[in-house]
Amino acid sequence: MSATVGMTLDQTQPLSRTADRVEAPTLVSRKVDGHEWDAVISGFDCICQEQLFAFASIRWPGVAPEPRLFERKGRIVGGALVMVQQLPLGLAQIAIVKWGPMLADVRATDAPAVYAGMVEALIAEYADQRGMMLSVLPHASVLDHNSEYQALRARGFKRGALLRFPDRYLVNLRLSDEAQRKSFDQTWRRQLNKADKSDLVFEHAGPERLDDFNTLYAAMSDRKQFADYSAFDTLDALMAMDEQLRPELFFVRHEGELVAGALIFKAGNRAVYLYGATNEKALPLRAGYFMHWHIIRWLRDHTRANWYDLGGTDGFQGLHQFKKGMVGDAGLIRPVPPVANYASRPLAYAFGAGAFAARELFGELRRRVEMLRPSRARADQAPSPVSAEFQ
């Protein structure tokens, strides 16, 4: 599979607004094994599921993951899990960094310089020394601009592909119960009020209950007939990790029966909604509203996360309305930036850009084929216009 195929508002920001290049310090780059990597990055502010070795080694078979830690003055300041992908016929290799490089401490005064230093180290290793195209996809930013993407462009990275539906929906976790409910859109809050009267029970479950979730998820997939390109097959490995990195499992019951469930990645500054599942009884009971409300409260009280990342919509208007209502007036809807590509050698860039273009063509063809299947759920959301920042 190809690796080329997310109170007080959190004011932590790894970079300043300006696109001017920050002077980059020289960092020590150290390649480590997967076990050490996952253990060290568990305390990073910017940790995410996609940067875990345990996740990537299963999600992208045939692609070589290279975990790299960066040190400054003897202190680990960040890291990047680089996916090295061989192109067909051995023509070239691409180095891919998704949701990275990661800062260990986004509040550090030298965070902008550290980020610039990590980018320089990646360029030196993969573009200059090994002759690859380096492809970096930053996170959606919690600011009104994406400083990481701006820094990459200022360094000479070229704009690559943009997701068809790039918006990510972020719920502010640092509110009281009263302020949180008030922040929801009126319709969302009204549905939650009705759910509260439906005799629903919220449960926080251990990893031994994963089979219950799998059963619920499989039944939902059969019922809704959506095309699932997710990393669901990585769950067993993720649930076997140490508690700090292991996703949390939640259920909602009605009259003793499981009607909804969710798996949440909780480490770092941004908790992430990984997977959800419901049965046919959940919709009239409004179990989804009830479940997310209690997940928000649990994350606020048991983690250091400032944001609850609901992910995207895959083009479904109903998901947009649901997530937009939950984000409300205290959260954020922010786009994932385009991929940023860099190569020191023209031929490496030509091969890399060509591989990405072929992937985009394949993805579009697959999407059109899926639309021809009458049983499949069809996307009905209009694609978002490209932000001026990413033109």
VOGU-3710 file (C-alpha; in Angstrom, 3 decimals, decimal comma):
1> msatvgmtld> 0,000/0,000/0,000  1,218/3,500/-0,772  1,960/5,989/1,992  1,192/8,817/-0,396  -2,507/8,304/-0,250  -5,086/15,957/10,876  -11,931/28,627/28,947  -9,034/30,055/26,999  -8,336/29,253/23,430  -5,034/27,443/23,042
11> qtqplsrtad> -2,625/30,170/22,051  0,391/27,869/21,737  1,872/28,319/18,310  5,046/26,747/16,953  5,732/29,589/14,533  5,026/33,272/14,122  2,609/34,589/11,522  5,254/35,934/9,216  6,365/33,818/6,287  9,914/35,214/6,607
21> rveaptlvsr> 12,476/32,493/7,189  13,514/31,944/10,783  17,213/31,383/11,420  17,545/27,647/11,851  19,901/26,212/14,473  21,896/23,101/13,714  20,173/20,148/15,357  21,559/16,691/16,012  19,499/14,147/14,044  19,425/10,647/15,475
31> kvdghewdav> 17,727/7,656/13,869  16,190/5,339/16,488  14,255/2,081/16,507  10,482/1,950/16,615  10,189/0,976/20,270  12,370/3,857/21,479  10,611/6,249/19,119  7,108/5,538/20,390  8,286/5,729/24,004  10,025/9,099/23,574
41> isgfdcicqe> 7,355/10,886/21,537  4,592/9,859/23,948  5,319/13,070/25,856  5,487/15,384/22,822  2,905/18,157/22,579  2,431/17,485/18,867  2,211/13,703/18,991  -0,397/12,122/16,725  -1,476/8,653/15,703  0,075/8,844/12,213
51> qlfafasirw> 3,533/9,509/13,681  3,528/6,340/15,791  5,811/3,576/14,544  3,324/0,955/15,750  0,685/2,549/13,518  2,766/3,336/10,430  4,489/-0,050/10,218  1,079/-1,726/9,813  -0,734/1,007/7,898  1,910/1,278/5,168
61> pgvapeprlf> 3,323/-2,190/4,377  6,169/-2,061/1,915  7,135/1,460/2,981  10,180/1,906/5,220  9,506/4,013/8,352  12,535/5,918/9,642  12,028/7,492/13,102  14,313/10,482/13,702  14,731/12,408/16,942  16,201/15,906/16,946
71> erkgrivgga> 18,350/17,255/19,773  19,560/20,733/20,657  22,176/21,235/23,348  21,635/17,683/24,569  17,849/18,060/24,838  15,311/16,267/22,625  13,288/19,036/20,976  11,295/17,203/18,323  11,120/14,393/15,849  9,733/13,085/12,587
81> lvmvqqlplg> 8,661/9,646/11,425  9,766/9,663/7,796  8,167/7,160/5,425  10,584/6,236/2,642  8,719/4,927/-0,375  10,304/3,255/-3,376  8,797/4,301/-6,697  8,003/1,698/-9,389  10,965/0,268/-11,307  13,289/1,631/-8,637
91> laqiaivkwg> 13,381/4,989/-10,405  13,552/7,022/-7,212  12,457/7,258/-3,592  10,190/9,734/-1,825  10,516/10,764/1,839  7,085/11,494/3,318  6,316/13,208/6,634  2,629/13,347/7,565  1,610/15,640/10,472  5,240/16,392/11,176
101> pmladvratd> 7,922/17,213/12,022  6,649/17,343/15,603  7,693/19,779/18,295  8,215/18,347/21,758  7,200/21,652/23,364  5,087/24,119/21,376  5,373/26,699/24,175  9,171/26,867/24,085  10,515/30,293/23,183  12,747/28,716/20,554
111> apavyagmve> 9,939/26,668/18,964  10,017/28,554/15,623  13,766/28,055/15,367  13,486/24,392/16,352  10,875/23,774/13,660  13,106/25,444/11,079  16,050/23,376/12,307  14,111/20,131/11,945  13,155/21,041/8,386  16,797/21,825/7,573
121> aliaeyadqr> 17,904/18,485/9,012  15,306/16,633/6,927  16,372/18,485/3,779  20,031/17,688/4,447  19,377/13,976/5,013  16,729/13,139/2,444  16,986/15,774/-0,313  20,676/16,697/-0,322  22,423/13,486/0,767  20,030/10,789/-0,465
131> gmmlsvlpha> 18,568/12,571/-3,480  14,876/12,142/-2,632  11,912/14,437/-2,941  10,854/15,399/0,585  7,090/15,697/1,032  5,683/17,286/4,208  2,019/17,593/5,218  1,519/19,855/8,264  -1,474/19,674/10,587  -4,454/21,974/10,322
141> svldhnseyq> -3,509/24,957/12,480  -5,435/26,279/15,483  -4,521/29,779/14,313  -6,150/31,736/11,498  -3,126/30,924/9,332  -0,849/27,908/9,005  2,611/28,965/10,157  4,218/25,608/9,431  3,051/25,639/5,820  4,188/29,247/5,450
151> alrargfkrg> 7,614/28,325/6,835  7,936/25,455/4,366  7,013/27,659/1,413  9,461/30,328/2,588  12,183/27,644/2,641  11,522/26,754/-1,003  8,992/23,938/-0,772  6,509/23,866/-3,650  2,751/23,546/-3,285  1,512/20,015/-3,882
161> allrfpdryl> -1,868/18,311/-3,793  -4,716/19,575/-1,622  -7,305/17,341/0,021  -10,714/17,439/-1,654  -12,374/18,192/1,694  -9,568/19,698/3,803  -11,548/21,190/6,708  -10,953/19,775/10,187  -13,359/20,396/13,053  -11,822/21,243/16,441
171> vnlrlsdeaq> -13,787/21,391/19,696  -12,388/23,557/22,494  -11,879/21,298/25,532  -11,070/23,971/28,106  -14,593/25,089/29,011  -16,842/24,465/31,985  -19,909/22,264/31,455  -22,129/25,318/31,320  -19,920/27,201/28,870  -19,435/24,098/26,725
181> rksfdqtwrr> -23,158/23,473/26,303  -23,738/27,138/25,614  -21,049/27,086/22,905  -22,844/24,435/20,839  -25,050/25,588/17,979  -28,665/25,913/19,035  -29,840/22,895/17,025  -27,007/20,718/18,351  -27,754/21,758/21,923  -31,457/21,023/21,451
191> qlnkadksdl> -30,667/17,508/20,200  -28,382/16,954/23,192  -31,153/18,031/25,570  -33,448/15,431/24,002  -30,739/12,764/24,230  -30,368/13,481/27,947  -33,983/12,357/28,389  -33,585/9,075/26,486  -32,296/6,932/29,376  -28,869/6,538/27,804
201> vfehagperl> -25,830/5,354/29,779  -22,236/6,411/28,999  -19,390/3,930/29,583  -15,606/4,258/29,556  -14,284/0,798/28,633  -10,924/-0,962/28,695  -9,045/-2,460/25,723  -10,517/-5,875/26,477  -13,815/-4,546/25,091  -12,440/-3,910/21,596
211> ddfntlyaam> -14,368/-6,866/20,158  -17,623/-5,192/21,200  -16,641/-2,121/19,217  -15,534/-4,189/16,218  -18,931/-5,887/16,114  -20,732/-2,548/16,249  -18,459/-1,075/13,559  -18,876/-4,026/11,182  -22,656/-3,895/11,480  -22,665/-0,144/10,809
221> sdrkqfadys> -20,411/-0,530/7,760  -22,741/-3,141/6,274  -25,769/-0,964/6,964  -24,428/2,338/5,647  -22,399/0,928/2,739  -19,737/3,621/2,819  -16,335/3,113/1,208  -13,900/2,559/4,085  -10,274/3,469/3,321  -9,400/3,997/6,972
231> afdtldalma> -6,626/2,411/9,028  -9,050/0,231/10,976  -6,709/-2,772/10,711  -4,174/-0,994/12,946  -6,467/-1,017/15,985  -5,194/-4,240/17,542  -1,642/-2,855/17,608  -2,747/0,526/18,958  -4,834/-1,013/21,719  -1,842/-3,135/22,787
241> mdeqlrpelf> 0,306/-0,044/23,451  1,117/1,431/26,841  -1,685/3,365/28,503  -0,264/6,785/27,594  -0,526/6,053/23,864  -3,425/3,614/23,827  -6,699/5,001/22,419  -9,628/5,268/24,815  -12,813/3,313/24,178  -16,282/4,635/24,984
251> fvrhegelva> -19,788/3,200/24,643  -23,380/4,295/25,011  -26,060/1,838/26,135  -29,818/1,953/25,984  -31,780/-0,571/28,027  -28,639/-2,686/28,331  -27,856/-2,745/24,598  -24,802/-1,098/23,052  -26,038/1,515/20,582  -22,902/3,629/19,983
261> galifkagnr> -19,147/3,523/20,491  -16,023/5,573/19,788  -12,235/5,264/19,900  -10,271/8,397/20,805  -6,530/9,095/20,584  -5,807/11,174/23,683  -2,054/11,887/23,828  -0,629/15,368/23,295  -2,295/18,745/22,870  -4,873/17,486/20,389
271> avylygatne> -7,137/14,520/21,111  -8,439/12,873/17,937  -11,683/11,087/17,110  -10,434/7,939/15,369  -13,517/5,787/14,801  -17,161/5,777/15,719  -19,925/3,222/15,326  -23,676/3,116/15,914  -26,527/0,693/15,401  -29,925/1,443/13,864
281> kalplragyf> -31,380/2,514/17,219  -28,807/5,257/17,839  -30,249/7,889/15,500  -33,730/8,242/17,033  -32,144/8,137/20,500  -29,644/10,843/19,474  -26,916/8,670/20,981  -24,165/10,402/18,991  -24,885/13,736/20,669  -24,919/12,103/24,097
291> mhwhiirwlr> -21,687/10,193/23,469  -19,663/13,140/22,180  -20,847/15,377/25,001  -19,528/12,933/27,580  -16,317/12,296/25,623  -15,637/16,045/25,624  -16,089/16,150/29,400  -13,891/13,072/29,909  -11,078/14,494/27,769  -11,230/17,806/29,619
301> dhtranwydl> -10,996/16,123/33,013  -8,498/13,334/32,252  -6,082/14,647/29,603  -3,947/17,700/28,882  -5,469/18,161/25,424  -6,764/21,598/24,518  -8,607/20,476/21,396  -10,773/17,557/20,324  -10,136/16,968/16,614  -13,247/15,474/14,998
311> ggtdgfqglh> -11,510/14,919/11,668  -13,119/15,753/8,349  -16,333/14,916/6,522  -15,287/12,914/3,432  -17,798/15,056/1,574  -20,944/14,223/3,547  -23,092/17,253/4,326  -24,754/15,556/7,291  -21,370/15,066/8,952  -20,516/18,692/8,273
321> qfkkgmvgda> -23,682/19,893/9,998  -23,177/17,567/12,975  -19,519/18,490/13,508  -20,051/22,188/12,838  -22,769/22,243/15,492  -20,500/20,558/18,021  -17,618/22,945/17,270  -20,025/25,811/17,914  -18,790/29,317/18,631  -15,860/28,321/20,882
331> glirpvppva> -14,193/25,838/18,537  -12,526/26,068/15,147  -12,929/24,834/11,596  -9,529/24,931/9,937  -8,202/23,475/6,642  -5,368/21,014/6,271  -2,797/22,748/4,033  -1,565/21,319/0,746  1,339/18,927/0,686  4,655/20,800/0,503
341> nyasrplaya> 7,356/19,233/-1,697  11,095/19,889/-1,903  13,931/18,372/-3,897  17,544/19,451/-4,346  17,739/17,718/-7,728  15,333/18,415/-10,627  15,028/14,750/-11,603  14,060/13,753/-8,056  11,328/16,383/-8,070  10,068/15,259/-11,480
351> fgagafaare> 9,803/11,632/-10,374  8,220/12,542/-7,048  5,708/14,993/-8,479  4,833/12,467/-11,171  4,160/9,799/-8,541  1,850/12,144/-6,654  0,019/13,069/-9,863  -0,516/9,386/-10,624  -1,838/8,824/-7,114  -4,270/11,721/-7,488
361> lfgelrrrve> -5,508/10,326/-10,795  -5,983/6,878/-9,282  -7,872/8,357/-6,326  -10,197/10,297/-8,610  -10,881/7,221/-10,742  -11,616/5,160/-7,644  -13,994/7,844/-6,379  -15,878/7,883/-9,682  -16,141/4,090/-9,750  -17,557/4,109/-6,211
371> mlrpsrarad> -20,174/6,648/-7,314  -21,439/4,138/-9,894  -22,273/1,568/-7,220  -25,914/2,132/-6,219  -25,437/0,626/-2,755  -22,692/3,053/-1,751  -23,338/6,193/0,270  -22,628/9,206/-1,924  -20,831/12,377/-0,936  -23,170/15,366/-1,161
381> qapspvsaef> -21,043/18,216/0,187  -19,634/20,815/-2,190  -15,815/20,948/-2,094  -14,452/23,874/-0,105  -12,861/26,747/-2,036  -9,084/26,865/-1,729  -7,978/29,349/0,919  -6,039/32,333/-0,398  -3,237/31,281/1,953  -2,802/28,052/-0,009
391> q> -3,116/29,410/-3,548
//
